[in-house]
Amino acid sequence: MAEAGLARPTPMTAGQLIKLVEHGLQLAQTADRADLRKRLEQAAGRLRDPSVRVIVVGEFKQGKSKLINALVNAPVCPVDDDIATSVPTVVRHGEPASAAILVPKADSDGGEEGSVERQPIPIEDIAAYVSEQGNPGNSKKLVAAEVYLPRKILTGGLTVIDSPGVGGMGSSHTLTTLTALPTADAMLLVSDASQEYTEPELRFLRQAMRITPSVVGVLSKTDLYPDWRRVADMDRSRLDTVAPDIPLFPVSSDLRLEASRLQDAELNSESGFPALVRHLRSEIVGKSERLQRRHVSQDLLSVTENLRLSLQSELDALENPAGTPQMIAGLELAKTEADDLRKRSARWQITLSDGISDLIADMEYDLRDRLRRIQREAETAIDQGDPGPTWNEFSKWLEECSAAAISDTFVWTSERAHWLASQVAEHFAADEVRIPALRVSDTGDALDPVEEMPDLDPGRINPMQKVLIGMRGSYGGVLMFGLLTGIFGMALINPLSVGAGLLLGRKAYREDREARLKRRQGEAKALVRRQIDDVTFQVGKQLKDRLRLVQRSIRDHFTEIAEEHHRSLSESVSVAQKAATTFTLQKDVRIREIKAELKKVDALHAAAAAVAAEVAASRPLAPAAAG
């Protein structure tokens, strides 16, 4: 009961946080600590661009694009019965309204930051670049499109991303979406009210939940289906089997757009969008802001502790000269320990190196194991029938199964990478490490380098070919039996020889058909093995590259922390030694200067601690306490 009445501290605004960071930058400049300034400059950059990324996913023609149009009340994403999204479209705040496309630079593949260039386009031409109709199969090789709109809902940093369809027949697009998920703060899974969630949708949802836990279900097109409430109940029960805390919002984009046109509040409420917008603002944007404040407070606390170490060491040396040798010895020991953290022999470095090697080996085994199972299943299916007539459908099935297996390996690898980062952090005794997320610009499907399945002989022959095959087999029978019956004075061609020819011709035709079937089955198995081998080679290389990126980022993260700490201790030893030889008059002046600087550092430290406490207090209370 007492907790329910506690007043939570008022959150600091982004402007106030930026002022704190700027104050920290001044203190780091005064101390001549370029390394600490770099960390705070990065924090200031994140504060000035508080992007909260929400990716909208779902099967084709489920109403994703129209949902985004209804959210921002503008036709930014092309919608029509025969239009499907082929390129991710990023919608964010900006004035005036404008659009641009992101294309890879000539000397890069678009996978790294800065390797794409932005080309402005007329906002009304956006459909010609992002839809299957204007850009089929992304033939223009675009990374993404961006749309900037002056909309209130986007002012808090909310960024909405329209993605290509996933699951089912478009499962190769699933890899693109899973690649973008690590950069997203939340995901909206859109499914229309024509039917309950399908198994491919639930499969993708389970994969996505392992990458981004903030997931929202959206039931679209409620105005078209009178029985949408029954579908919503079934969707709710299916979501509960995945995660019971996933919210589900039934909405109608058409009602929302019509309500906006008529300025009708009642119609807007009936559309279901107000509840969705409230959830986006409070749970997604609000949660992201709390996480942002937490990161900034941690950066400020770390910087002030490093600054305080040097100042306090010098002050202690000036005020207590007799204890300076013991203090310098302690600092030298700490500096040696900090120096050990920077070496390749450090425990965290060994854990990282061994962990990445093990992870690469496990990833390769996992990928090969999944694809070999598919290969065995494919070969069994080939042995059970004729692959020729159904080869196109079989090739599509093989691609879908391969994409699903790669998605599972991708998700599993991402989980293991985060686990490895936490193990390294424990050895380093740091609070956390931020795993590098592949940006939304890195949308190349993992199966793109893999060539399509070659064609296979369908095994069909025309009637004339059948007759010729039968005649080749019957010729010997007619001749043989004609000669035998000729002994009894019968003609070469007689009923017995003709009957024998027909029987042998039929047998020859069956044997030829079986031989051709065996040949097609052998060719089909060879094509499947070659395809699986190509997928294993190409995808394995991409996953290795991702893990190497993780390794470098974790290593650089902790090395930077070790460098900061080592430099702080080195400067502490230096200023303590210098303080021991300072004259009395200079000593008094320097003590006053240090105390004044320490007062500023302590004030900034207290402000950062207050931000951290506010973030901790802003977490939702437990049900018992809240009551």
N, C-alpha and C positions, 0 to 999 in steps of 0.2 A: 504494500500500500504506500509505503514511504517513497519507493522508487517511482511510482506512478505520478507523484506530485513534483518530482524534481524538474527544475527548469533547465533545459538544455542550453548550452552557450550558443550565442548567435554566430552563425558561420561567417567567416571573413569573405568578402567579395574578391573577385579576381583582381580588381584594381588594388585592394589592400595587400594581397599576397605579392603582387608585382612590386609594390613599394618596399616590402620586406626583403625581397630578393635583390632589389637595387641597393638597399642599405648593405646587404651582405656583399655585394659586388664592390662597394666603396671600401669596406673593411678589408676585403681580399686584395684590393689595389694598394691600399696603404701598407699592407704586410708584404707586398710584392710577391703574391702567390698566384701566378698565372694558372696553375693547375686547378685551384679552387674556383677561380673566376670562370674557367671553362665549364665546370660543373654547374655553377649558378646561371651562366648564360644559357645552357641547355634547358634548365628549369624555367627560365624566363620565356624562352621560345615556346615551350609547351603551354605556358599560361596564356601567351598571346594568341595561340592557335588551339583553343580548347575543343578539338574535333571529337565528337562522339559518334562513332560509326555504327549504323544500324543497317545490316544487309537483309534485303527482302528476297526470300527464296521460295521455290515451289515448282510443281510440274508446269509444263507448257499450258497456256490458255486457262490459268486459274485466277487471273485478275490481278497479278502483281503490279503491272505497270499502272493500271487504273487506280489501284490502291494508293500508289505514290502520288499520282495526279490529284486524288481527292485529299490526301494529307496536306499538300502544299497549295491546293486550289489553283492549279495551273497545268496545262497540257504539256508537261515536260517530257513524258515518256509516250512514244507512239502506241496507240491501242486500236485494234481492229480485229475482225474475225480471222483474217488471213495474215496477221502480222505477229511475229514472235521475236523476242529479244535475242540478239546474237552477240552483243557486246555489253559489258557492265556499264551502267550509267550512274554517275555519282552526282547527287543533288545536294548542294550546300548553299549557305547564305552568301549573298554578294549583291552589290549595287554598282551599276544598273544590271538588269537581267542580261545574261550573256551565256555563251556556250563555247566549248573547245573540245578537241579530240587529242588524245595522247597516243603518240606513235613512237615506236622504238627508234633510237638513233641508228644511223647507218652502221656504226662500228660496235653495236651491242645487241643483246637479245631481249632487252627490256626487263631483265630480272633484278637489276640493282638500282639503288636510288640514284637519281640523276641520269639514268640511261635512257630516259624518254624525253621527248620534247612536246610542248603544248602548242597546238595550232588552232587559233580562233576560227570559229565557223558561225554562220548566222543561226540563231537559236531555232528559227522555223525549219531549218534543214536537218535537225537532229535525227529524224527518222531515216534519212538516207544513209546514216552511218551506223546506227545501233540496232536496226531491225533486220530480220532474215530477208525481208523483201528488198531492202536497199543494199544490204551487205550480207548476202547469203554465206553461211558458214564462216563469217568474218574473213571474207576473201580480201578485204582491204588491210588485214593484219593490224588492226587497231588494238591498243592495250586497253583503253577505256575511253569513255566520253564524260565530260564534266558540264554540269549546268549550274549556274549561279542565279539565285532568285532573292529578291528583297521580301522575305516572308518572316512573320513574327515567330512561327514555330521553329524556324531554323536559327534564330538569333542566339540561342544558348549554346551553339556549337553542334547542334544535331545535324548529322550528315546521313542521308538515306541513299542506299545503293541498290539499284535494280539489277538483278542478276539473270543470266540465261536460265532456262528450265533445267531441272535436275530430275534424276530417278527415271525409272521405266525406260522408254525408248530413247530418251536423251541422257542416258547415264554417263556418257563420256563428259558431259558438262558438269557432272557431280564433282569431278576432280578439280575443275576450275573453282567451283564454289568452296570446296573444302580448303583449297589453297588460300582463298581470301579470308576464310573465317578467323584465323588467328589475329588478324588485324582489326576485327570487328568487336565492338563492345556488346552487341546484342544481335539476335537473329529473329526475323519475323517469318514464320513458316505459313505460307498462304495456301489454303485449299478451299475450293468452292463448295457450296451447299448441295451439289448434285448427288454426292455420295460421301460416305464416311472415309476416313483416312485409309489409303491403300497400303499394302505391305512395303512397296518401294519408298513411300513417304515416311513410314515409321522406321524403316531401315536407315534412311538418311538422317532422320531426327536423332536416332541413337548415336550415329557417328558424330553428328554436330554437337550433341550434348557433351561428348568427351573432349571437345576442343573449346567451345564457348558455353559455359553453363547458363548464361542469360538468354533464354529462348522464350518466345511468345507465339502462341498459336492464333491464327486469324482465319475465321470462317467467312469467306467472301460470297458475294452475289446472293445475299439473303432475300433481296427483292424479287429474284427470279424463281425462287423455289419455296412454295408455301409450307412445305414440310421441313423447313430448315431447323426447327427446334428439335425434332427427332434426330436429325443428323448431328446437331450440336451435342446432344446427350451421348450419342454413340462415340463421337470424337472425344468427348470428355472422358469416357470410360477407357478409350484406347490410350489417351495421353497419360492416364493414371498408371497404366502398366509400364510406361517409360519413366515418368517422374511426376508425382502427384501435384507438385507445386507449379507446373507450367500453366500460366493463365491462358484462357481462350476467349477471344473477342469476336462475336458475330457482327459483321458490318456490311453495309451496302454503299459502295463507292458512288453509284448513280444517285442515290438519295442525298449523299453528302454534297455532291457537285450541284444538284438541283437546289438544295437548301442554301448553298452559298450564292447561287444565282438569284434566288428569291429573297435572301436574307431572312430565312424562316428558321427560328431557333428550335421550334418543336420538331420540324422535319429533320433538322440536324441531329437532335437527340435521338430520334427514331433510327437514324442511320447507324448508330452504335459507335461512331467515331469519337465522341467526347471521352468515353471511358478509355479508349485506346490511347488518345492523346495524353490524358492524365497519367496513364501508366508510363508512357515514354518520358514524360517530364520528371515524374517523381522517382521512378524505379531505375530508369536507364540513364537519363541525363544526370539526375541527382546522384546516383551511385558513382558515375564517372567523375563528377565533381569532387565527391568525397575521396575517391582514389587519387585524384590529382592533388588535393590538399595534403593527403598523406605523403605522397612522393616529395612534394615541395618541403614539407616539414622535416622529412628525413634528410633531405639535402642540406637544409639550413642547420639542422642539429649537427650533422657530420662536419660541415664547414666551420661552425663556431667552436666545436671541440678541437679541431685542428689548429685554429687561430689561438684559442685559449691556451693550448699546450705550450706554445712558444712564448707567449706573453707571461704566463704564470711562472715558467722556468726562469726567465730573466728577472722577474720581480723577486722570486725566492732567492736568487743568487745575489741580488743587490741588497735585500733586507737581512739576509743571513749568510754572510761570507764564509763563516766557519763551516757551514754544512754544504758548501758548494761542491767539494770533492766527492762526497757521498752521492749527492744529487746527480752529478755528471756521470758517475759510475753507473747509476741506475738507468740514466738515459742512454748511455752507451750500450748497456745490455739490451734495453728495449729496441734500440736501433738495429742491433745485430739480429734480433728476432724478426724485426720487420724486413730486414734485408733478406733473411731466409725465405720469407714469403714470396719474394720476387724471383727466386731461382727456380729453375726447372725441376730441381730435386724436392721442392716443397710438396707437402702431402697433398694439397689440393690440386697441384699441377699433375701429380701422378694419378690421382683419382680421376681427373678430367681426361687425361690421355688414355688411360686404360679403359675408362668408361665409354669413350667414343669408339675405341677399337672394338670393344665387346658389342656395342650397340650396332655398329656397321655389320659385324658378323651375324648378329641375331636378325637384323633387318634383312640381310641377303637370304638367310635361311627361311625366314617367315615368308618373304616374297616368292621364293622358289617353291616352297611347300604349297602355298595357296595356288600358284599357277600350275604346278604338277598335278594337283587334284583336278583342276579344270581340264588339263590335257587328258588325264585318264578317263574322266567322264565323257569328254568329246570323242575319244577313240572308241569307247564302249558304244556310244550312240551311232558312230559310223559303222561299226560291225553289225549293228542290228538292222540296218536298212541301206537303201541306196542314197548316198549323199548328193548325188547329182541334181535331181529335181528340186531339192530344198536347200541348195547351197547358199543362196542369198540370205534366207532366214537363219540358217546355221551360222553363217559368218556374223550376222548381227547378234545372235545369242552369245557367240564366243567373245565379241567385243564388250558386250554388257557384263558378262561374267568377269572378264579381265579387269574392266574398270572398277567393278565392285571389290574385287580382290585387292587392287592397288589402293583403293580408298581405305580399306581396312588396315592395310600395312601403313599407309600414310598416317592415319589416326593413331595407331599403336606406336609408331615411331615418335610422333609428337608427344604422346604421354611419357614415353621413356626418356625423351630429351628433357622434359620438365623435371622428372624424377632425378635425373643425373645432375641437373642444375642445383636442386635442393641438397643433394649429397655433397657437392662441391662447396656449397654455401655453408654447410655444417662444419666441414673441415676448415674453412676459412674463418668461421665464426662471424659471418656477415648476416645481415637481416634477410636479404633476398637478392635475387638476380633476375633481371628481366630478359626472358628468352627472346631472341630476335624473331619477330613475326614477319612472314613474307607479305609484302605489301599488296594492296589490291591491284597494283599495276602488274604484279607477277601473275598473270592469269593464263599462262600457257598451259594447256592440258598436257598431262604427263604422257598421253598416248599420241600427241602430235607427231613426234619423230618416227613413230611406228608406221610402216607402210600398210595399206589396206590389204585384206586377204585377196590373193589372186583368184581368178575365175577357175571353175572346175567344169570339165566336160559333163553336161547334164545327162548323158547316157541315152538320149532319145535317138531312134533311127526310124526312117520312113518305111512305108510298106514295101517299096521296091528293094530297099536294102535287105529287109527280112526275107523277101523272095529269093534274092541272090544268095544269101547265106544258106537258106534251105536247099537251094538247087546245088550248091557246092557239096553239101553233105549227101544229097540224094543221088547225085551222079554216080558215085561209086556203088551204091546199092542197086541201082537200075542195071548198071553194066555187069556187076557180079552175078546177080540173080538171073539176068537175061542170058548170060553165057551158060549158067547151070541148066536152065530150062531149055536152052537150045539143043542140049544133048537128046532131049525127048522130042525134038522136032518142033518146038515152039519158037515163035518170033522173039527177037531181042526185047522188044517192048511188048509185054503181056501183062495181065492183071497181077501176077505174082511179083514180077520185077517192079512194077509201078508201086504196089503196096509196100514192098521192101524199101524202095526209094523214099516214099513218104515217111516211113518210120525212121529211117536213118537221117533224113533231112531234118525232122523234128528234133532228134537227139543232137544233131550238129548245131542246130539253132540254140537249144538250151545250153549246151556247153559253151558256145560263143558268148551267150548272154552272161553266164556265170563268170567267164574269164574277163569280160569287160567290166562287170561289177567289182570283181576283186581288184582289177587295175585301178578303177576309180576310188575304191576304198583306200588302196595303198597311196595313191596320189593325195587324197584328202588328209590322211594321217600325216604324210610328209609336210603338207602345207600347214597343218595345225602345229606340228612340232617347230617348224620354222617361225611361225607367228609367235608362239609362246617364247621361243628363244630370243626373238627380237624385242618383245615386250620386256622380258627379264633384263636384257642388256641395257635398253634405253632407260627404263624406269629405275633400275638399280643405280645407274650413273647419276640421275637427278636426285635420288634420295641421299646418296653419298655426298653430293654437293651441298644439300641442305644441312646435313649433319656436320660437315666441315664448317659451314657458316655458323652453326650453333657453337661449335668448339671455339672458333676464333672470337665470337662475341662474349662467351663466358670468360675465356682467358683474358681478353682485353678489359672486361669489366672489373675483375678482381685484381688484375695487375695495376690498373689505374688507382684502385683503392690502396693497394700496398705502396705504390709510389707516393701517394699523398701522405700516408702515415709515415713513411720513411723520411720524406723531406721535412715533415713537421718535427720529427725527433732530431734530425740532423741540425736543423736551425735552432732547436732548443739547446742542444749541446754547444753550438757555436755562440749563441747569445749568453749562455751561462758562463762560458769561459771568458768571453769579452767583459761581462759584468764584473768578474773578479778583479780586473785591472782598472776599473773605472775610478776616477778621482771622486772625492767626497762631494764636491760642489756639483759635478756632472751627475753624480749618483742621485742626489735629491731631485734634480730636474727630471731625470729619466724615470724615477719612481712615480712622479706625478703624471708623466705622460702615459706610462704603462697602465696606471690605475684608471685613468680617463678612458683609455682604449679598451681595457677590460670591462669597464662599465658598459660601454657600447656593445661589446660582444655578448656580455651576460644578458643585456636587455633583448638583443636579437634572439639569443638562445631561449629566453623565457617566452618570447612571442611565438617562436617555432614550437616550443613545447605546448603552448596553449592551443595552437592549431592542431597538433597531434591529439591532444586531449579532446578537443571538439569533435574530431573525426571519430575517435573511439566512442564518444558519447552519442554520436548521431546514428549508430547502428541500431536497428530495431530491437526493442525490448522483448524479453521472453514473454509468452502469453500470460504466465502467472503474475509477473511483475507489472505488466501493462494493465492488468485488471484492477 
